[in-house]
Amino acid sequence: VQLQASGGGLVEAGGSTRLSCAASRIILSTFISFNNMGWYRQAPGKQRELVARISSGGTINYADSVKGRFTISRDNSRKTMYLRMNSLKPEDSAIYFCNLDLPREGTSWGQGTLVTVSS
């Protein structure tokens, strides 16, 4: 499995952007099978933290810090997960990583995409 994250960049505080995570080298039936996909972020000098997670069944969890501002979704037909980020704050600046947990294949990570929020 390969994951390609994209959509990061420089955004002004209060602005919005959308990240995408496209999966490849995985057949559709496996992608829509029981699994979890998630977005994590890591700011300089800090540990990687969970931002949001979505299961193949549609169960969603958010970190408290992003509730009400970020929206996670997935398009199974495109084998892609998204993270819509609104009302961005400077403290949201980080490298954002996506991952995919499969029961048998384990966890795969994307390469990360940098989001910088200017104040």
Phi and psi restraints in degrees (value plus and minus 20) as a CYANA .aco file:
   2 GLN   PHI    -145.3  -105.3
   2 GLN   PSI     120.7   160.7
   3 LEU   PHI    -140.8  -100.8
   3 LEU   PSI     113.3   153.3
   4 GLN   PHI    -140.4  -100.4
   4 GLN   PSI      91.2   131.2
   5 ALA   PHI    -111.9   -71.9
   5 ALA   PSI     124.6   164.6
   6 SER   PHI    -172.4  -132.4
   6 SER   PSI     148.2   188.2
   7 GLY   PHI      87.8   127.8
   7 GLY   PSI     -25.5    14.5
   8 GLY   PHI     -92.1   -52.1
   8 GLY   PSI     154.5   194.5
   9 GLY   PHI     138.0   178.0
   9 GLY   PSI    -183.4  -143.4
  10 LEU   PHI    -116.9   -76.9
  10 LEU   PSI     106.6   146.6
  11 VAL   PHI    -152.5  -112.5
  11 VAL   PSI     123.2   163.2
  12 GLU   PHI     -96.5   -56.5
  12 GLU   PSI     130.5   170.5
  13 ALA   PHI     -76.7   -36.7
  13 ALA   PSI     116.4   156.4
  14 GLY   PHI      70.0   110.0
  14 GLY   PSI     -30.4     9.6
  15 GLY   PHI    -105.2   -65.2
  15 GLY   PSI    -194.1  -154.1
  16 SER   PHI    -155.0  -115.0
  16 SER   PSI     136.9   176.9
  17 THR   PHI    -179.2  -139.2
  17 THR   PSI     147.4   187.4
  18 ARG   PHI    -150.8  -110.8
  18 ARG   PSI     111.4   151.4
  19 LEU   PHI    -119.8   -79.8
  19 LEU   PSI     128.8   168.8
  20 SER   PHI    -145.4  -105.4
  20 SER   PSI     130.3   170.3
  21 CYS   PHI    -157.5  -117.5
  21 CYS   PSI      87.2   127.2
  22 ALA   PHI    -120.4   -80.4
  22 ALA   PSI     110.9   150.9
  23 ALA   PHI    -117.0   -77.0
  23 ALA   PSI     119.6   159.6
  24 SER   PHI    -156.4  -116.4
  24 SER   PSI     152.1   192.1
  25 ARG   PHI      36.1    76.1
  25 ARG   PSI      19.3    59.3
  26 ILE   PHI    -168.9  -128.9
  26 ILE   PSI     113.4   153.4
  27 ILE   PHI     -98.8   -58.8
  27 ILE   PSI     134.6   174.6
  28 LEU   PHI     -78.6   -38.6
  28 LEU   PSI     -61.1   -21.1
  29 SER   PHI     -82.9   -42.9
  29 SER   PSI     -53.7   -13.7
  30 THR   PHI     -91.9   -51.9
  30 THR   PSI     -60.2   -20.2
  31 PHE   PHI     -82.5   -42.5
  31 PHE   PSI     -56.0   -16.0
  32 ILE   PHI    -113.3   -73.3
  32 ILE   PSI     -18.8    21.2
  33 SER   PHI     -92.3   -52.3
  33 SER   PSI     159.3   199.3
  34 PHE   PHI     -80.6   -40.6
  34 PHE   PSI      96.1   136.1
  35 ASN   PHI    -183.1  -143.1
  35 ASN   PSI     150.5   190.5
  36 ASN   PHI    -143.6  -103.6
  36 ASN   PSI     119.4   159.4
  37 MET   PHI    -140.3  -100.3
  37 MET   PSI     128.2   168.2
  38 GLY   PHI    -169.5  -129.5
  38 GLY   PSI     140.4   180.4
  39 TRP   PHI    -132.0   -92.0
  39 TRP   PSI     112.5   152.5
  40 TYR   PHI    -144.9  -104.9
  40 TYR   PSI     142.2   182.2
  41 ARG   PHI    -162.0  -122.0
  41 ARG   PSI     133.9   173.9
  42 GLN   PHI    -160.0  -120.0
  42 GLN   PSI      96.8   136.8
  43 ALA   PHI    -112.0   -72.0
  43 ALA   PSI     138.1   178.1
  44 PRO   PHI     -75.1   -35.1
  44 PRO   PSI     108.8   148.8
  45 GLY   PHI      58.5    98.5
  45 GLY   PSI     -15.6    24.4
  46 LYS   PHI    -140.7  -100.7
  46 LYS   PSI     141.7   181.7
  47 GLN   PHI     -97.8   -57.8
  47 GLN   PSI     135.6   175.6
  48 ARG   PHI     -86.6   -46.6
  48 ARG   PSI     116.4   156.4
  49 GLU   PHI    -150.7  -110.7
  49 GLU   PSI     131.4   171.4
  50 LEU   PHI     -92.7   -52.7
  50 LEU   PSI     113.8   153.8
  51 VAL   PHI    -121.4   -81.4
  51 VAL   PSI     -71.5   -31.5
  52 ALA   PHI    -180.3  -140.3
  52 ALA   PSI     134.0   174.0
  53 ARG   PHI    -162.8  -122.8
  53 ARG   PSI     124.8   164.8
  54 ILE   PHI    -158.2  -118.2
  54 ILE   PSI     113.2   153.2
  55 SER   PHI    -110.4   -70.4
  55 SER   PSI     147.7   187.7
  56 SER   PHI     -83.7   -43.7
  56 SER   PSI     -43.7    -3.7
  57 GLY   PHI    -106.8   -66.8
  57 GLY   PSI     -23.4    16.6
  58 GLY   PHI      77.5   117.5
  58 GLY   PSI     -16.3    23.7
  59 THR   PHI     -91.0   -51.0
  59 THR   PSI     111.9   151.9
  60 ILE   PHI    -144.2  -104.2
  60 ILE   PSI     119.7   159.7
  61 ASN   PHI    -151.4  -111.4
  61 ASN   PSI     122.6   162.6
  62 TYR   PHI    -145.8  -105.8
  62 TYR   PSI     129.5   169.5
  63 ALA   PHI     -88.4   -48.4
  63 ALA   PSI     126.0   166.0
  64 ASP   PHI     -76.5   -36.5
  64 ASP   PSI     -53.4   -13.4
  65 SER   PHI     -88.7   -48.7
  65 SER   PSI     -36.4     3.6
  66 VAL   PHI    -138.0   -98.0
  66 VAL   PSI     -23.8    16.2
  67 LYS   PHI     -77.3   -37.3
  67 LYS   PSI     114.6   154.6
  68 GLY   PHI      64.9   104.9
  68 GLY   PSI     -30.5     9.5
  69 ARG   PHI    -136.8   -96.8
  69 ARG   PSI     -54.4   -14.4
  70 PHE   PHI    -128.2   -88.2
  70 PHE   PSI     128.5   168.5
  71 THR   PHI    -153.4  -113.4
  71 THR   PSI     103.6   143.6
  72 ILE   PHI    -119.6   -79.6
  72 ILE   PSI     123.6   163.6
  73 SER   PHI    -173.6  -133.6
  73 SER   PSI     147.9   187.9
  74 ARG   PHI    -164.5  -124.5
  74 ARG   PSI     125.0   165.0
  75 ASP   PHI    -135.2   -95.2
  75 ASP   PSI      80.2   120.2
  76 ASN   PHI     -83.8   -43.8
  76 ASN   PSI     -54.8   -14.8
  77 SER   PHI     -84.0   -44.0
  77 SER   PSI     -47.2    -7.2
  78 ARG   PHI    -119.7   -79.7
  78 ARG   PSI     -21.5    18.5
  79 LYS   PHI      31.9    71.9
  79 LYS   PSI      26.8    66.8
  80 THR   PHI    -155.9  -115.9
  80 THR   PSI     121.9   161.9
  81 MET   PHI    -134.8   -94.8
  81 MET   PSI     129.9   169.9
  82 TYR   PHI    -148.3  -108.3
  82 TYR   PSI     137.9   177.9
  83 LEU   PHI    -157.1  -117.1
  83 LEU   PSI      88.2   128.2
  84 ARG   PHI    -108.0   -68.0
  84 ARG   PSI     104.8   144.8
  85 MET   PHI    -138.9   -98.9
  85 MET   PSI      96.0   136.0
  86 ASN   PHI    -133.7   -93.7
  86 ASN   PSI     144.7   184.7
  87 SER   PHI      28.0    68.0
  87 SER   PSI      29.7    69.7
  88 LEU   PHI     -85.7   -45.7
  88 LEU   PSI     124.3   164.3
  89 LYS   PHI    -139.3   -99.3
  89 LYS   PSI     136.3   176.3
  90 PRO   PHI     -75.1   -35.1
  90 PRO   PSI     -53.3   -13.3
  91 GLU   PHI     -91.7   -51.7
  91 GLU   PSI     -26.4    13.6
  92 ASP   PHI    -102.6   -62.6
  92 ASP   PSI     -28.0    12.0
  93 SER   PHI     -83.0   -43.0
  93 SER   PSI     107.6   147.6
  94 ALA   PHI    -199.3  -159.3
  94 ALA   PSI     151.4   191.4
  95 ILE   PHI    -107.6   -67.6
  95 ILE   PSI     108.0   148.0
  96 TYR   PHI    -123.1   -83.1
  96 TYR   PSI     108.8   148.8
  97 PHE   PHI    -136.4   -96.4
  97 PHE   PSI     125.4   165.4
  98 CYS   PHI    -131.1   -91.1
  98 CYS   PSI     133.5   173.5
  99 ASN   PHI    -163.0  -123.0
  99 ASN   PSI     143.9   183.9
 100 LEU   PHI    -156.3  -116.3
 100 LEU   PSI     101.6   141.6
 101 ASP   PHI    -121.3   -81.3
 101 ASP   PSI      98.9   138.9
 102 LEU   PHI    -133.9   -93.9
 102 LEU   PSI     121.2   161.2
 103 PRO   PHI     -76.4   -36.4
 103 PRO   PSI     -60.5   -20.5
 104 ARG   PHI    -121.2   -81.2
 104 ARG   PSI     -55.6   -15.6
 105 GLU   PHI    -103.2   -63.2
 105 GLU   PSI     -36.7     3.3
 106 GLY   PHI      69.8   109.8
 106 GLY   PSI    -178.1  -138.1
 107 THR   PHI    -123.1   -83.1
 107 THR   PSI     111.4   151.4
 108 SER   PHI    -135.0   -95.0
 108 SER   PSI     124.9   164.9
 109 TRP   PHI    -141.5  -101.5
 109 TRP   PSI     124.5   164.5
 110 GLY   PHI    -101.6   -61.6
 110 GLY   PSI     155.2   195.2
 111 GLN   PHI    -102.3   -62.3
 111 GLN   PSI     -32.1     7.9
 112 GLY   PHI      75.1   115.1
 112 GLY   PSI     126.0   166.0
 113 THR   PHI    -155.9  -115.9
 113 THR   PSI     114.7   154.7
 114 LEU   PHI    -106.2   -66.2
 114 LEU   PSI     109.3   149.3
 115 VAL   PHI    -136.3   -96.3
 115 VAL   PSI     104.2   144.2
 116 THR   PHI    -141.2  -101.2
 116 THR   PSI     102.8   142.8
 117 VAL   PHI    -128.6   -88.6
 117 VAL   PSI      97.7   137.7
 118 SER   PHI    -109.3   -69.3
 118 SER   PSI     123.7   163.7
